[in-house]
């Protein structure tokens, strides 16, 4: 079927949930087969009027819908059943008012494999491809690499030298397709988020984008300005070095901020996704080989780093084109580190869906960081190696009360950073917020106290934010 040009499509209908007729202004509606259905994750008791100007867009690939709504922060999930092709469902981030063609970044519709040397992953309706993302309002870019779904035999075998007990028992996990950052998040990228602290304060002073009880779940917290920058930047602040010392909460808020600006759902990796991407089809202790010596060409670790982080992407990538999966900065994943290793997952029917294998945190720590860092020995950088965070110990010299929910101050965290993931299938609004927001009372309380003290800020983020801030004279 020939791809359609981007054209606005009016919705005939007024209240969710219901069925809608699609109309192309100025031309007849093409034959899409069964009618499009709009389903919402909100309570059936809530009525969300669709305001004038609602539109969605087709390119023969993913379909997007983002309603301008008078009440609530509900985001509709569009499922299009077409006679000629299947369209994967994508969804704009909360707070985004308008769908846009670039929301399809990383996806090429049709049966023909896209031209070019980059990897292309076949999925229903088209192909996942690598893409470059520019953070709106900046000139900062990063690259996302597609990863096909598949099976992972997670953990390490009992025969692997120097393995930890928490790396087993091994189990099989089913991984869904996703994109992952080619490199770790750099200072160039993370400082754009850090700047949001002063931006949010200026926006609040200007009386713009007020955060209220009705929309505060959508607000992003920005980290407080650094109390002592010399600690965080001990290893330098080269724009291409990996950003480090952020807490897991700050890392998750970064992905919420990025999602709002780009209208694409970014988050931290699941631990299973991280190991799957790191191994890139290998079963050896390191994705570059079975011997510690093989790591020298692929990683900045104790034997090669000169006791500092290095600009990302300088060592050899793994088979899927991902850099620094071993060493440089250890990387946050979602999961909590629990006693018994993978005993729960191994006892389930195999393979285990990735969502079932995940261990959503219910305690402040320990939470898992993966990959090892510049100060670690080769054994600690293995694909299966796990480290648990120590939230209180890693903030020991922070003189503030409450201690920062966004920053660590101690040496182990100088080697803790992050990498972002974007899943092909976007979850409903409640689950997206679960990925992004504080998950224990102590984090929520500390963040609230810091915000009340003016140390940190929060604001509403969407693609219009940079332009609105510029129009108000807040940014250049």
N, C-alpha and C positions, 0 to 999 in steps of 0.2 A: 504494500500500500504506500502511495506517495506521501512523504511527510508534509504536514500542513505548515503553513507559515504561522508565525505568532500573530494572533488576532484576538481581540477581546471577545468574550462570550458572555452575554447577559444571562442572568438567572431569572427564570420565571417562578416566583414563589416568594413566600414571606417569612415563614417560621420553620425552624428546625424542630424535630426531625421530620422530614417528608421526602417525596421524590420531586425532581425538578426536570424541566424541559430545557435543553440547550438551544440557544439561538445565536447564529452568527449575524451581527448587524450588517445589513446591506447585501447579504447573499444567503442562499438557502442552506439549511443545516445539512451537512453530509451524513451519510449512513454510518452511524457508530454502532449499529446493532442494538443490543439492550440499552435501556435508558440508564443514564448516570444516577447513582444513588449517593446521597450524602448522609453520612452517619456521624454522630457526635458522641464524644465520651462523657458529656455532661449529663446531669440528672434529667430525666424526662420531665420533671416538674419545672425546669427552667426554660423559659421562652426567650429565644435570641432573635430579634428581628434582623433581617438582612437589609442593610441600608442601600440607598441608590448608589450605583457605581460599582457594585460587586462584580468581579469578573474572575475568570479563570483562563488558563491558556493551554494550548496543545502545540506540540511540535512533532507529533507522531511518537513521542517518547513519554517520559513521566508526566503526570498531570498534577497540577497544583491548585489549591483553592485556599484563599485566606479571606475570611469575611470581615468587612467593617461592621462592627457590632455595637449596638447601643447599650447592651448590658453584658456583664460577665467578661471573662477572658477566654471564652470557649473557642477552640480551633477545630474546624471541621475536617474530617478525614474523607477524602474523595476516592471512591472506588469506581473505576470505569471498566465496564465489561464490553469489550469491542468484538465484533464478529471477525475482524481481520487480524487483530493482534491483542496482546495482553499488556496493559500499562502498569508498571510498578507504581506503588503509592509513595508519594513524597509529601512532606508537610513543612510549611514555613514555621519558624520559631515563634513562640508566644510574643504578642505585641506587634507583629509585623502586619501591616494593613494591606499591602498590595503584593500580588504575585508578580514575578518578573522572569523573563527568559533565562537569566543567568542562574536561576534556581536549579537548572538542570546541569550545572557544571559537573563534569565527570561522567556524564551519561550520553551515549550516542545511540539514537534509535535505529532500528532496522536489523535485517539479517546479515548484511555484508559486514565483514570485519573492518573496523576503522583502519585507515591508512596511517602509516607512521611506524616508528621503531619502538614506541612504548608498549607496555603490557596492556592487553584488553581482555576483560573477563566477560564471558557470555552469561547473560541473565535474561529472564523473560522480558521481551519487548526490545532488547538491544544489548548494549555493551557498556560495562563499567570501564572507564579509562582514567589514566592519571590526569590531574589538572593542577593549575597554579591558582592559588587563592590570594587575592590582595585584600588586606584588612581595610575596610572602608574608612575614609578619612585619613589614611596614611599611604605611604608608598612601600610599605612592608609586605612582602609576599612569602608564602611557604608552599610546598608542593605535597600533594596527597597522592598516594599510590593505591590502586585497587588490589584487593586480596579476595580470591575466590573462596567460597564456602568449602568445607571439607571436614575430615576427621583428624583429630589429634589424640595421640596416645600420651596423655599429659603426665608430667612428673619424670622421675628418673628411675632406672632399674636398680635393684639392690646391688648389682655388680658394679655400678658406677663409682669410681674412686671419690672419696671425700664427700659423698652425698649427705644431705641432712635427712633426718627422719621425717620432717614435714614435707618432703618431696614425694611421698608415697602414701598409701599404695597407688600405683599407676591405674589410670582409668581412661576410658575412651569418651571423648566429648565431641559433639557435633557443632561445628562453627558455621555461622551464617556469613554471607558476603559483607565486606566493609571496605572502606578506605582508611588508610593510616598515614600519619605524617612520615614523609621520607626521612626526616631528621627530627631530633628533639626540638622542643620549643626553645627559641633563642631569646637572648636579652632584647634583640630588636623587636621581636613579637611581644614579649611579656611587658616590656616598658610601655608599650602602647596601652596595655591594660592598666598598668600602674598609674598612668597619667589620668585615668578616669576618676581618681580620687578628687583631684582639684577641679576637674571638669564637672563632676556631679555637684560639688559645693557651689560652683559658680552658677550652674543651672538652677539650683535651689534658690540662691540669692536673687536670681532674675525672675523668680516666680514661674518658671517653666517646668513642664513635665513633673508635676507634683506626685509624689508617692503617697498613696492613701491606703486606708484599710482595705479598700476594694481591689487594689492592684499590687499591693506590696509583695505578693507571692511571685510576681513577675520581675521585681526589682533585682538588680545585680549589686552586690557589695563590692567596692573597690578597696584594695589593701591600703592600709595607712601608709603615709610617707615614712620612709625608713628612719628609725631612731638613731641607728649607727650604721651608715652605709658601708663602712669599712669592713664590717663582718660579712655582710651579704656579698660584697665585691672583693673578698679576700683574694680570689683567683682572677680578678679583673672583670671588666664589663665590656669586653669586646662585643659588638653587636651580634656576632655570629657564634659566640660561646653559648652553651646551654644555660638557660635561666635556672637558678637553683635556690634553695632554702625556702621555697613556698610550702605551706602546709597542704594536706590533701584537700581541705575545704577551699583554700585559695585556688588550687588547681581546678577544682570543679566549678568555682565561680568564673574562672577564666574561660572555661568552655561555654558557660552560659552567656557571658559577654560576647564571645565570638559568634555564638549561634544567633544572638539577637542582631548583630551587625550584618551578618551575611545571609540570613534567612535559611541557613542550613544547620542541621542538628549535629553539633559536635559534642563529644564527651570524652572521658577517660576510657581506656581499654578495660574490658574484663581481663582478669588474670589469664584465662584460657586463650582469649584473643591475642594477648601479648605474647604468650609462649608459642602459639601457632605462627605468628608473624616472625618472631625471632628465629625459630627453627627453619622456616621456609622449606619444609619438606625433609629436613635432615633429622637424624636420630642420635647424632654424636653429642658429646657434652657441650661443644661450642658449634655454632652453625658453620664455622670455618674448618672444623676438623676434630679429630679425636685426641690430639695431643696439645698440651698447654702452649707449646711453641708456635702452633698455628695461629694463636690469638694476636701475635705481635703485629701482623699486617692488618688486622681487622679492628683493633680496639686500643683505646687509651686506658691502660690499667697500671698497676703498681710498677711493672717492669718497663713501661714505655712513656709514662705521662709526665715525668719530672715533677710530680706532686702538684699538678694543676689540671683543670679542665682545658680543653682545646676547642677551637672553632669546629662546629659540626661538619660532617661530610668529608673529612680529610682522610680517613682510613677507608679500607675496601668495604663495599656494601655486601650484604648477604645475597642469596640467589634471587630474591624478589626485589632487590634494589633499595633496601632499607639500610641506613647508616647508623652506626653507634648503638646497635642493639645490645652489644656487650661493652661495658665500660663507659668512660667519659662521665655521664651522670646516670645514676640509677633512676628508674622511672616509676612514678605512681601508677598503680592500677586501682580499680574500684575496691577489690576484695579485702575483707578482714582476715588476718592470720589467726587461725583457731587451732586449739589442741587437737591432735589426732590426724593432722595432715589432711589427706584426701579420703579418709575412711568413709565418710558419709557418701561421697560421690561414687566410690568404688563399690558400695553395697547396693547401688541403684541398678535397675535394668540398663544395660549398655546398648548403644552409646547414650550418654547423658546430654540433653540439650544444653547449650551454653548458659541459658538463663537459669536452668535448674542447678547447674554446677556452680554458679556464682555464689559468693558468700557476702551478702550485703552487710555492711558494718552496723553493729549495734553498740559498740564500745568505742571510746575515744582512740584507743590503740590496744594492740598493734595492728596496723594496716600495712598491706604488702607493697613493697617497692621491688622492682625487678631489674636485672641486667648487670648489677654491680656498677661501681664508679671508678674514677681515676685513681683512688687510693686503695682499691681492692686488689687482692691477689687473683690469679686466673681462676682458681676454684670457686671464688665467690661471684664470678662473672658467668658461670655456666648457665645454659638456657633454662635449666630447671631450678636454679638456686633462688631462694626466697629470703628476704629480710623483712623484719617487722619494725614499724616505726615505734619510737618512744617519745610520745608527745611532750610529756613533762620534762624529761631529761634533755630533749633537744631545744627547750626554751629556757634552760636553767638560768642564764645570765640576763634574760629579759627583765629590766627593772620595773616594768609597768604592771599595774594591776587593774583589770585582769590582763594577763599576758596575751599577746597578739594572737588572734585566731588565723592570721594570714601568713605570719613569718616565724621561721625558726632562727635560732641564734648560735647553735652549737656546731662543732666541726663535722659530725656525721652528716648533717643536712647540707653542708657545702657541696656534697656530691649527690644530692637528691633533686631531680627535675621532673620533666613530664613530656609526654607525646600525645597527640590528639588522635581520636578515631571518629569516623562518621559512618554509621551503619547504613546499609542500603534500605532497610525497612525502618521507618521512623515510628517510634511508639506514640501513644496518646499523651495528651498534655500532662496528666498526673504523673506518668512514669518519667517524662522528660524532666519534670521538676525534681523527681526523686534522684535522678542522676546529678543534678546541679546543686541542690540546696543542702544546708546543714542537716545532719541525720541524727544527732544526739543533742540532748538539752544543754549540755555544757558549752558546745560550740555556739548554739543559738544565743545563749545567755551572754557569752563573752562578746560575740559580734554586736549584740544589742547594746551592751554597756559601752563598747568602744565607739559605736556610732553616736550614742548620747553624749559622749565626751568630746565629740568632734574629731576623734582619731580614727579615720576611715569615713567612707561615704557610701551612699547607695543612689541608684538612679534607674530609670527605665531606658532600655536599649533596643533600638531597631535601626534599620538601614537609613532612616531619615535623621538620625541623631547628629551626624557630623554636619550636614547641611543646615539644620536648625541652629546648632551651636555657632556656626559661622555667621549665619544671618543675624544672630543676636549679638555679634561682636565678641563672643566668648573665646573663640579660636580663630586663627588666621586662615 
